[in-house]
Amino acid sequence: MLSGRSIPLIRVFGIRIGVDPSWFLALFLFIWFLTGYYQDAIPGNNDTSAFLLATVSTLLFFVSLLLHELGHALVAIRNRIPIAGIDLWLFGGIAKMTRDTTSPGVEFRIAVAGPLVTLVIATACVGIGASAGGANDFWNAMLGDPAPLNSEALSVLAYLAFINLVLLIFNLIPAFPLDGGRIARAIVWKVTGDRTRATVVTAGLGRAFSYVLIGIGVWRIATGDLINGVWGIFLGMFLGNAARGATYQTAVLSKIEGVRVEDVMDREPVAIPSDATVERALEEYFLRYRYEWFPVVDGHGHFVGVIDRPSVERIADRNRPVFKVAEIMRPAQAGQSVRSDDPLEALLGSEPLARSGALMAVDPDGRLQGIVTWDQVRRALQHGTGEVPAA
C-alpha cells in the first residue's frame, strides 16, 4: 500500500508517526486548491491571506486525519494488536497493524474508532462555529460561502467541519478496505463465523466501488475537471488494488489460522548465561556450535540480550576470563522478542524478523522459550499447519 520508507516525524503515545513522500504532493495540492477557494470566497482577501488560510486549513485537516488514525491505533493496542506506526500519504492516513484482527468484535471496535473520532471533530467544529457565527451563516460557509461570517477563523472552522463530514461519510461506505467496509466485514464475520467469506464479500463491494470512482473520474475529465477526475481515477485504482490484496492476504492467513508461535519455534534454544565469562562463551558456545550469535539469559531464564562472535573476538585474550557476557552483549530491544502464545500471523509484518531473520519467543514473564526464524514462518505458510517439516 505504501513504499515502506516513510519519513519519521514524532511519536504519540509511543506510536511512530511518519509521512510517505507522496504526502508532500497532497499537501501541495490541498494548499493550491484552498488558496484559490479562499481568494474567491472571501471578498477583499489578498493572496498572502488566502495562502495562509489555505495552509492552516490543510495542516488542521491532516491533524484531523492523524487523530482519526490514532483512534484506530489506540483501540488496536488495547486489543493486543501492535501498531508498526501511522503514516500520512497521498490519499489520507493509515495505521499499520502488525497483524489482522482475531474476532468480529475486535474488528468492529477498531474499525468504528476512527469514524467516531472524526464525528467528534466535525460535531465540535459545527457546535463552536454555529454558536459563534450563527447557524445559517455557518451552514452556508460549510457549503462554500464563508463571506457572511466575516471571520477568517470561523471560515477555517467551517472548512474543517465540512471536510470532516465528507471524510466521515466516505469512510462509512461499506466497501473494504474503507472503515465502513471493515465494519461490514465484522458484521458478516459475526453472522457467518467465517472471516475469509466476510473479507471476500466486502472486498467485492470495495472493487465495485472502485469502478464507480474510476467512472466518475473519467466523466469529470470529459467535462473539463481534470484535477478531480485524475484524483478520482487514482483513488479508485488504489481501493481496487487494496481490496484485491485484502482477499489474497486473508486467503494466506486462513492457512495458518490457529497456529501460534510456539507451534513452529525451536523449543530447545541454546542461550548463554549473562554471568558467563567471555572465554567460556567463546569456547563452550561459539567454537562448539559455530553460530554467529546467541541469545543471552539471566539467572532466571529471562531474555536480556544478544551476543555475536565479532564482539567476543574483539576482547583481548588476556581479558576474556575477566569480562562477563553481560558487559559486551547488545541489550534486548523492543521488537526483538515475541510472545510464544501469539498467533503466527503476528510475525508476518514484523520488521525485526525480516531484518534479522529470527526472533526470541518468550513467555508472559519474559523467559526465553524458543527461537522462531523467518524460514520456519515461511514453511508454515507453505504447508498451512504448525507441523513444520525439517529443512
N, C-alpha and C positions, 0 to 999 in steps of 0.2 A: 504494500500500500504506500509506504514511504521509502525513501532511499536508505534510511537507517543511519544517516550521517547528519543528524540534526545538530544545531549549534546550541550548546547549553547556556541557559540564562541564569536561573535561580533554582532554589529548592523551596517548596512549600509543603509543610508537614512531612518533610523528608522525601517528598516526591520530586524527581528531577523534571524541570520544565525547560523545554527547548523549542527551537523554531527550525523547521525544514527550510532549505534555501528557497523553495517555491513560495514561502510565506512573504518574502520581500516583494514578489510580483503582486500578490494580493494586496499588500499594504499600499503599493503604488497605485493600483487600480482603484481601490476604495478612496484614497485621498484625492485622486484626479477626478473621479466621478462626483464626490461630495463637494469639492471646490466649486465645480460648475453649478451644482444644486444650490448651494448657499448664495452664490452670486445672483442666480435668477430668482430665488425665493424670497430673499430679504432685500428690499429696495434700499439703495444707498450704501450697500455693503461693498467695501473696496476689496481688491484682490488679496491683500495681506490678511484682512479679517476673515475672508472666506476660506483661505488656505488654513489659517489657524483653527477655525471651527471644524473644518474637514479633518484635520489631523487629530484634534481632540476627540471628535466623534468616532473616528476609525480606531484609535487606541482604546477607547472605552468599550467599543464593540468587541474587540479582541479580548479585553479583560472579561467581558460577559461570557465569551466562548470558553475562556480558561476556567471561570467559575463553574460553567456547565460541565466541563470535563472533570474538574475536581469533585463534583458531585458523584459522578460515576466512580472515580478512583477511590474516594474515601469509603463508599459503600462496599466496593470490591475488597478493599483491605480488611474491612470489618468482617467480611465473609471468607477470610483467609486466602484470598487470591492476590498475590503480589502484583504490583504495578511497576513495569520497567521504566515508565516515565510518561509525560504528557507532551505531545508535540503540536504546535500550531503550524498549519501549512496552507496551501493554496485554497482548499475547499473547507477550511474551518479548523477543527482540532480533533485530536484522538488521544484517548487514554489507553495505553498499550498494556493490556493484561498479559501476564506470562502464561496463562492457561485459560481454557474455556470454563464456563460455569458448570457446576456439578448437579444442579437441580433446577426445576422450573421456578421455585421460589427465589433462589439466588439470582437467576437470570432476570426475573421480573424486577426485583429490588434494585439491581444495578442499572437496568435499562431505564427505569422510571425516575431514577435520582436526577439525571441531567435535565430532563424536561421540567421537573419540579423546581430546580434552581432557576431555570430560565423563566418559569411562570412567576416566581417570586420577584425576580428582577423587573420583568415587564409590569407587574402589578404595582411595585413600588414606584416606578417611573410615572405610570399613569396617575397614581394617587397623588404624588407630590406635584406633578405638572398641572393636573386638574384643579387642585386646591390653590396653587399659586397663580395660575393664568386663566382660570375659568374652564369649565368642562368643554363648552362648544369650541372655543378658540384652540384649546389644546388638541381636541379631536381633529379639527381642521389642519392643525400643524402636523399631526401624525400622518395625515393623508397628503401632505406635500405643500401646505400653505402656512408657513410659520410667521408671516409678516404681521398678522394681527396681535400676536403675543408681545411684540415689541421688546423681546428679551432674547439675547443670544444664548444664555444659559438654558432657558426653557426650550429654545429651538433644538439644542443638542439633546435635551431630555426627551423631547418628542421623537426625535430620530431614534434614540435608544429604545424607547417604548415600542416604536413601530418595527424596528429590525429584530428585536427580541420576540415579538409576537409572530413575525414571519418565520423566524428560526423555530419557534415552538410548534407552529402548525406544520411546517415542512418536516420536522423531525418526527412528528407523530403519525406520519403516513405509514401504514402497515406494510412497509417494503424493506426487507433485510438488505443492507446492514444498518439502516436508519433505526433510531431508538424505537419508533413505532413498530418496526419490523421485529426488533428484539422482544418487545412486549408481546407481539402476536406470537412469536416463536415460543415464549414462555407459556402462553395460554394453550397453544396446540400441543406442546410438550406435556403439559399437565393433563390434558384431556386424553391424549393417545398413549402417554407413557413412553414415547419414542422420540428421543432428541434428533436423530437423523431425519426422521419423517418430518418433524416440525421445521427443521432447517431447510429441507427440500421445498416444502410448501411456501415458506416466507421468502426464500431466495428466489423462487419462481415469481412471486409478486415483485421482488426487487428488480429482476430482469425486465419484467413487463413495464414497470415504472420507468426504468432507464430508457426504454424505447420511446415512451411518451416524451421524456425530457429531450431526447435527441430530435424527435419530430418537431417539438416546439422550437428547438434551436434552429433547425433548418428553416422553419416558417419565418422566424424572426429575421434571419439573414436575408431571406427572399423579400421581406418587406422593408429592408434597409437598416435594421437594427443589428449591426454587425457584432458589437461587443457582447450584448446579452445573448445573441444567437450562438456565438462561439462558446461562451461560458456554459450555456445550457447543453451544448453537444459534449463538451469535455466532462461536465458533471454527470451526464447520462452515461458516458463511457466508463467513468470511474465506478459508478454504482453498479453497472452491469458486471464489470470485472470483479468487483468486491463480492457480489452475490455468487458468481460462479466459483470464486476462490473459497467462499464460506462452505459451499456444498462439498467441494473437494476436501477441505480441511476436516469437516465433520465426518466424511466417509473414512478418512485416515484415522481419526481419533476413535471411531467406533471399533476399530480393530484392537485397540488396547484399553477399551473401557473396562474398568475394574482392576486393571493391572497397576500395582504400586511399585515404588522404587525398590522396596525390599524383595520383590519378586525377581528382579533382574540383576541386582547388585552382586558384587563379590562379597560373600559373607565372612570371609577369613582374611581381612586386610592385614598387611604387615605394617606395623607402626613402630616408630622409635620413641622410647620414653624421653620426656623433656629433660630429665635429670641425667641422662646418659652422657658420657664424655664424647667428644668429637672422635677420639681414637676408637672407641667402641662402635660408634655409628659407622665409621669407615670400614672397620674390619668385620663386624658382625652383620652389617646390613648391605652397604654399597658393594663391597667386594664379593659378598656371598650371593646376593640376589641379582646384582647387575642392573638394578633400576636406577633411573636418573633422579628420582625424588621419592620421598616417603612422607606420609602424614606423621605428625608429632602429637602425642597424647600426654596428659599429665598423669599423676599417680592414681587418679580415679577414672582414667579412661576417656576424659573429655578431649575432644579435638581442639588443639590450641595453635597449630601452625603447620607449616610445610618446610622441609629442608631439602636442598638439592645438592648434588655431588660437587659442582663448582664451589659452592660456599664452604664445603668441608675441606676441599683440596687447597683452598686459599689460606687455610690456617697452617702455620709452620709446624713441622714435625714435632719440635720440642714443646709446642703449646697444646697439641691435641689431647694429651692426657689431662690437661688442666681445664680447658674450655668445655662448657656444657652445651648440649644441643640447643637448649632454650636461649642461649646467648647469641646464636648466629642464625636461628631459624627465621623465616618470614611469618609473622603472626597471622592467625586466621583472619580473613577478611569477609565482609558481607558478600553473600552470593557464592562463597566458596564451598558451602555445605548445603545439604538439603535434608529434610526430614525423611527418614526411611519409610514412614507410613503415608507420604504424599503420593498422589496419583502420578503415574509415569508421564502423563501429558504435561505436567508442570515443568518438565525439563525441555520440552520442545522449543520454548522461546528463551532458554537460558543462555545469555551471552557468555557468562563464565564457563559453562560447559563447552560451548562452541570454541572458545578461546583456548582453554587448557586441555580439553579432551576428557576431563574426569572431574567428578565432584565427590566430596566426602558425604556419606549418608550417616546421619546421627539420629539418636532417639530424642524425645522431647526435652531431656536434660542436657543434651549436647554431647553425649558419649558416642564415640565412634562405633558404628555398627557395620560399616562396609564401605566399598568404593564403587561408584557407578560410572561407567565410561560411555562416551558417545557411541562407540561401536556396539555396546550392549543395547542402548536405546534403539539404534538403527535396526539391529536384528529383531528386536521385539516388534517394531513396526512392520517388518517384512513378514514375520510369522504370525503376527496378530495374537500373541499369547505371552504370558510371563515365563513360559518354559523356553528360555533362550538356549539354542544348541551351542555347543562348544565351538570355538573358532577353528 
